């Protein structure tokens, strides 16, 4: 992982630790949920609709992120890193997850009814008849599952994306830049040589001879 990628990860985790969750109206995950909402109904071919949604929506999100980071990076590499850090920050939820799970575990000691209600933020299940031990177990298991979705998966996706960008995109850009540099540094020399050759041939001079700036013939 490059120094820029490591800085992006540290910045995203730091923002999650200090700031916490963005407002729902500004949260990209909430935006994706709004896109998924119209698909969450009865369809004549539910498997086909689900497969199309599962394929197209992540690709759409990835394309938007790649476009935003790429445009910012073309302007200034540091700007691309800032945009990538903000995107990664919006995709992780470590602070809220740990806080919610800790609150549930604490409430099982003093307020079992409140713990059951708070458990709904971690596990979408009916906790009415769960004992304190079962509530704690459900909280720990749900926190572990959500940790994969809300922290490990975004970091893994970012790591894969940064490797792909560094191995495929950056070298190609460097190659194109170097090729332009090579082309830009030699045209004048080539043009002088070709022009001299053309003049020599038109004048009937030997192929290897050129004309100096004073008009003298050189062999």
PALUM-450205 format. One record per residue (C-alpha): residue number from 1; x, y, z; residue in one letter. Coordinates in steps of 0.5 Angstrom, whole numbers, padded with zeros to 4 digits. Example, Ala and Ser with C-alpha at 12.3 -4.5 7.8 and 13.67 -1.06 7.14 Angstrom:
% residues 2
+------+-------+-------+-------+------+
! resi !     X !     Y !     Z ! resn !
+------+-------+-------+-------+------+
!    1 !  0025 ! -0009 !  0016 !    A !
!    2 !  0027 ! -0002 !  0014 !    S !
+------+-------+-------+-------+------+
% end
This chain:
% residues 219
+------+-------+-------+-------+------+
! resi !     X !     Y !     Z ! resn !
+------+-------+-------+-------+------+
!    1 !  0000 !  0000 !  0000 !    X !
!    2 !  0003 !  0007 ! -0002 !    X !
!    3 !  0004 !  0013 !  0003 !    X !
!    4 ! -0002 !  0016 !  0000 !    X !
!    5 ! -0007 !  0010 !  0001 !    X !
!    6 ! -0004 !  0009 !  0008 !    X !
!    7 ! -0006 !  0017 !  0009 !    X !
!    8 ! -0013 !  0016 !  0006 !    X !
!    9 ! -0014 !  0010 !  0011 !    X !
!   10 ! -0012 !  0014 !  0017 !    X !
!   11 ! -0016 !  0020 !  0015 !    X !
!   12 ! -0022 !  0016 !  0014 !    X !
!   13 ! -0021 !  0012 !  0021 !    X !
!   14 ! -0020 !  0019 !  0024 !    X !
!   15 ! -0026 !  0022 !  0022 !    X !
!   16 ! -0030 !  0016 !  0024 !    X !
!   17 ! -0027 !  0017 !  0031 !    X !
!   18 ! -0028 !  0024 !  0032 !    X !
!   19 ! -0034 !  0026 !  0027 !    X !
!   20 ! -0038 !  0020 !  0027 !    X !
!   21 ! -0044 !  0019 !  0023 !    X !
!   22 ! -0045 !  0024 !  0017 !    X !
!   23 ! -0052 !  0026 !  0017 !    X !
!   24 ! -0057 !  0022 !  0014 !    X !
!   25 ! -0059 !  0027 !  0008 !    X !
!   26 ! -0052 !  0027 !  0007 !    X !
!   27 ! -0050 !  0020 !  0008 !    X !
!   28 ! -0048 !  0016 !  0001 !    X !
!   29 ! -0050 !  0009 !  0004 !    X !
!   30 ! -0057 !  0013 !  0005 !    X !
!   31 ! -0057 !  0015 ! -0002 !    X !
!   32 ! -0056 !  0008 ! -0004 !    X !
!   33 ! -0062 !  0005 !  0001 !    X !
!   34 ! -0066 !  0010 ! -0003 !    X !
!   35 ! -0064 !  0007 ! -0010 !    X !
!   36 ! -0065 !  0000 ! -0007 !    X !
!   37 ! -0072 !  0002 ! -0004 !    X !
!   38 ! -0076 !  0002 ! -0011 !    X !
!   39 ! -0073 ! -0005 ! -0012 !    X !
!   40 ! -0076 ! -0008 ! -0005 !    X !
!   41 ! -0083 ! -0010 ! -0008 !    X !
!   42 ! -0086 ! -0016 ! -0011 !    X !
!   43 ! -0084 ! -0017 ! -0018 !    X !
!   44 ! -0086 ! -0022 ! -0023 !    X !
!   45 ! -0079 ! -0025 ! -0024 !    X !
!   46 ! -0076 ! -0023 ! -0017 !    X !
!   47 ! -0069 ! -0027 ! -0018 !    X !
!   48 ! -0068 ! -0023 ! -0024 !    X !
!   49 ! -0069 ! -0016 ! -0021 !    X !
!   50 ! -0065 ! -0018 ! -0015 !    X !
!   51 ! -0059 ! -0020 ! -0019 !    X !
!   52 ! -0059 ! -0014 ! -0024 !    X !
!   53 ! -0060 ! -0009 ! -0018 !    X !
!   54 ! -0054 ! -0013 ! -0014 !    X !
!   55 ! -0050 ! -0012 ! -0020 !    X !
!   56 ! -0052 ! -0005 ! -0023 !    X !
!   57 ! -0052 ! -0001 ! -0016 !    X !
!   58 ! -0045 ! -0003 ! -0014 !    X !
!   59 ! -0042 ! -0002 ! -0021 !    X !
!   60 ! -0046 !  0005 ! -0021 !    X !
!   61 ! -0043 !  0007 ! -0014 !    X !
!   62 ! -0036 !  0005 ! -0016 !    X !
!   63 ! -0036 !  0009 ! -0022 !    X !
!   64 ! -0039 !  0015 ! -0019 !    X !
!   65 ! -0033 !  0014 ! -0014 !    X !
!   66 ! -0028 !  0013 ! -0019 !    X !
!   67 ! -0030 !  0019 ! -0023 !    X !
!   68 ! -0030 !  0023 ! -0017 !    X !
!   69 ! -0023 !  0021 ! -0014 !    X !
!   70 ! -0020 !  0021 ! -0021 !    X !
!   71 ! -0022 !  0028 ! -0023 !    X !
!   72 ! -0020 !  0031 ! -0016 !    X !
!   73 ! -0013 !  0027 ! -0017 !    X !
!   74 ! -0012 !  0030 ! -0024 !    X !
!   75 ! -0013 !  0037 ! -0021 !    X !
!   76 ! -0008 !  0035 ! -0015 !    X !
!   77 ! -0006 !  0029 ! -0013 !    X !
!   78 ! -0007 !  0031 ! -0005 !    X !
!   79 ! -0015 !  0033 ! -0007 !    X !
!   80 ! -0016 !  0026 ! -0010 !    X !
!   81 ! -0013 !  0023 ! -0003 !    X !
!   82 ! -0018 !  0028 !  0001 !    X !
!   83 ! -0024 !  0026 ! -0004 !    X !
!   84 ! -0022 !  0018 ! -0003 !    X !
!   85 ! -0022 !  0019 !  0005 !    X !
!   86 ! -0028 !  0023 !  0005 !    X !
!   87 ! -0031 !  0017 !  0001 !    X !
!   88 ! -0028 !  0012 !  0005 !    X !
!   89 ! -0030 !  0015 !  0012 !    X !
!   90 ! -0038 !  0015 !  0009 !    X !
!   91 ! -0037 !  0008 !  0008 !    X !
!   92 ! -0034 !  0006 !  0015 !    X !
!   93 ! -0038 !  0006 !  0022 !    X !
!   94 ! -0034 !  0003 !  0027 !    X !
!   95 ! -0035 !  0008 !  0032 !    X !
!   96 ! -0043 !  0008 !  0032 !    X !
!   97 ! -0042 !  0000 !  0032 !    X !
!   98 ! -0038 !  0000 !  0038 !    X !
!   99 ! -0042 !  0005 !  0042 !    X !
!  100 ! -0049 !  0002 !  0040 !    X !
!  101 ! -0046 ! -0005 !  0042 !    X !
!  102 ! -0043 ! -0003 !  0049 !    X !
!  103 ! -0050 !  0001 !  0050 !    X !
!  104 ! -0054 ! -0006 !  0049 !    X !
!  105 ! -0049 ! -0010 !  0054 !    X !
!  106 ! -0049 ! -0004 !  0059 !    X !
!  107 ! -0056 ! -0004 !  0059 !    X !
!  108 ! -0057 ! -0012 !  0060 !    X !
!  109 ! -0055 ! -0011 !  0067 !    X !
!  110 ! -0059 ! -0005 !  0069 !    X !
!  111 ! -0065 ! -0004 !  0064 !    X !
!  112 ! -0067 ! -0011 !  0060 !    X !
!  113 ! -0073 ! -0008 !  0057 !    X !
!  114 ! -0068 ! -0002 !  0054 !    X !
!  115 ! -0063 ! -0007 !  0052 !    X !
!  116 ! -0068 ! -0011 !  0048 !    X !
!  117 ! -0070 ! -0004 !  0045 !    X !
!  118 ! -0063 ! -0002 !  0043 !    X !
!  119 ! -0062 ! -0009 !  0040 !    X !
!  120 ! -0066 ! -0007 !  0034 !    X !
!  121 ! -0061 ! -0002 !  0032 !    X !
!  122 ! -0056 ! -0008 !  0031 !    X !
!  123 ! -0060 ! -0014 !  0030 !    X !
!  124 ! -0067 ! -0014 !  0026 !    X !
!  125 ! -0070 ! -0019 !  0030 !    X !
!  126 ! -0076 ! -0020 !  0036 !    X !
!  127 ! -0072 ! -0019 !  0042 !    X !
!  128 ! -0078 ! -0019 !  0047 !    X !
!  129 ! -0077 ! -0026 !  0050 !    X !
!  130 ! -0070 ! -0026 !  0050 !    X !
!  131 ! -0066 ! -0026 !  0057 !    X !
!  132 ! -0060 ! -0022 !  0059 !    X !
!  133 ! -0055 ! -0027 !  0057 !    X !
!  134 ! -0059 ! -0028 !  0050 !    X !
!  135 ! -0059 ! -0021 !  0049 !    X !
!  136 ! -0052 ! -0020 !  0050 !    X !
!  137 ! -0050 ! -0026 !  0046 !    X !
!  138 ! -0054 ! -0023 !  0040 !    X !
!  139 ! -0051 ! -0016 !  0041 !    X !
!  140 ! -0044 ! -0019 !  0040 !    X !
!  141 ! -0046 ! -0024 !  0034 !    X !
!  142 ! -0049 ! -0018 !  0031 !    X !
!  143 ! -0043 ! -0013 !  0032 !    X !
!  144 ! -0039 ! -0018 !  0029 !    X !
!  145 ! -0043 ! -0019 !  0023 !    X !
!  146 ! -0044 ! -0011 !  0022 !    X !
!  147 ! -0036 ! -0010 !  0023 !    X !
!  148 ! -0035 ! -0014 !  0017 !    X !
!  149 ! -0040 ! -0010 !  0013 !    X !
!  150 ! -0039 ! -0003 !  0016 !    X !
!  151 ! -0031 ! -0003 !  0017 !    X !
!  152 ! -0027 ! -0009 !  0014 !    X !
!  153 ! -0031 ! -0010 !  0007 !    X !
!  154 ! -0030 ! -0002 !  0006 !    X !
!  155 ! -0023 ! -0002 !  0008 !    X !
!  156 ! -0022 ! -0009 !  0003 !    X !
!  157 ! -0025 ! -0005 ! -0002 !    X !
!  158 ! -0021 !  0001 ! -0002 !    X !
!  159 ! -0015 ! -0004 ! -0001 !    X !
!  160 ! -0016 ! -0007 ! -0008 !    X !
!  161 ! -0018 ! -0001 ! -0011 !    X !
!  162 ! -0012 !  0002 ! -0009 !    X !
!  163 ! -0008 ! -0004 ! -0012 !    X !
!  164 ! -0011 ! -0004 ! -0019 !    X !
!  165 ! -0010 !  0004 ! -0019 !    X !
!  166 ! -0003 !  0004 ! -0018 !    X !
!  167 ! -0001 ! -0003 ! -0022 !    X !
!  168 ! -0006 ! -0001 ! -0028 !    X !
!  169 ! -0008 !  0006 ! -0028 !    X !
!  170 ! -0002 !  0010 ! -0026 !    X !
!  171 !  0004 !  0006 ! -0030 !    X !
!  172 ! -0001 !  0007 ! -0036 !    X !
!  173 ! -0001 !  0015 ! -0035 !    X !
!  174 !  0007 !  0015 ! -0033 !    X !
!  175 !  0008 !  0011 ! -0040 !    X !
!  176 !  0004 !  0016 ! -0044 !    X !
!  177 !  0007 !  0022 ! -0040 !    X !
!  178 !  0014 !  0019 ! -0042 !    X !
!  179 !  0012 !  0018 ! -0049 !    X !
!  180 !  0009 !  0025 ! -0050 !    X !
!  181 !  0016 !  0027 ! -0047 !    X !
!  182 !  0020 !  0023 ! -0051 !    X !
!  183 !  0016 !  0026 ! -0057 !    X !
!  184 !  0016 !  0033 ! -0055 !    X !
!  185 !  0024 !  0033 ! -0054 !    X !
!  186 !  0026 !  0030 ! -0061 !    X !
!  187 !  0021 !  0033 ! -0066 !    X !
!  188 !  0026 !  0039 ! -0067 !    X !
!  189 !  0032 !  0035 ! -0068 !    X !
!  190 !  0028 !  0030 ! -0073 !    X !
!  191 !  0025 !  0036 ! -0077 !    X !
!  192 !  0032 !  0039 ! -0078 !    X !
!  193 !  0035 !  0032 ! -0080 !    X !
!  194 !  0029 !  0031 ! -0085 !    X !
!  195 !  0029 !  0038 ! -0088 !    X !
!  196 !  0037 !  0037 ! -0089 !    X !
!  197 !  0036 !  0030 ! -0092 !    X !
!  198 !  0030 !  0033 ! -0097 !    X !
!  199 !  0034 !  0039 ! -0099 !    X !
!  200 !  0041 !  0035 ! -0100 !    X !
!  201 !  0037 !  0030 ! -0105 !    X !
!  202 !  0033 !  0036 ! -0108 !    X !
!  203 !  0040 !  0039 ! -0110 !    X !
!  204 !  0043 !  0033 ! -0112 !    X !
!  205 !  0048 !  0032 ! -0106 !    X !
!  206 !  0050 !  0026 ! -0103 !    X !
!  207 !  0046 !  0023 ! -0098 !    X !
!  208 !  0050 !  0024 ! -0092 !    X !
!  209 !  0052 !  0031 ! -0093 !    X !
!  210 !  0048 !  0037 ! -0090 !    X !
!  211 !  0049 !  0044 ! -0090 !    X !
!  212 !  0051 !  0049 ! -0085 !    X !
!  213 !  0048 !  0055 ! -0083 !    X !
!  214 !  0053 !  0059 ! -0087 !    X !
!  215 !  0051 !  0055 ! -0093 !    X !
!  216 !  0057 !  0051 ! -0093 !    X !
!  217 !  0057 !  0044 ! -0096 !    X !
!  218 !  0059 !  0039 ! -0090 !    X !
!  219 !  0060 !  0031 ! -0092 !    X !
+------+-------+-------+-------+------+
% end
